[in-house]
Amino acid sequence: MDLSAIIRRAIEIGDQHGFITFDQINELAPSSAHRLEPDIIEALFDALSARGIDVREA
């Protein structure tokens, strides 16, 4: 899954529930390498914020 697919899926989850959890975000990343890249995390959080989707603890 590439970055745009991760962002799309995270937005879908967030739109359904009004928020997304950190655990759900971690499940979207195909490998631990993606979880460690700050640019991916920043892009994802920017996209969620732009949609008004909160990121919460589980």
WOCOR-V209071 format. One line per field, one symbol per residue. ss: DSSP state (H for helix, E for strand, L for the rest). phi: phi as a letter, one per 20 degrees, with the letter a starting at -180 (. if undefined). burial: 1 if it has 24 or more other C-alpha atoms within 12 Angstrom, else 0. A space follows every 10 residues. Layout:
BEGIN
ss = ???
phi = ???
burial = ???
END
This chain:
BEGIN
ss = LLHHHHHHHH HHHHHHHLEE EHHHHHHHLL LHHHHHLHHH HHHHHHHHHH LLLEEELL
phi = .egffffgff fgffffdnac efffffffff bffffeegff ffffffffff emefdcff
burial = 0010011011 1011000011 0000110110 0000000000 1001101100 00111000
END
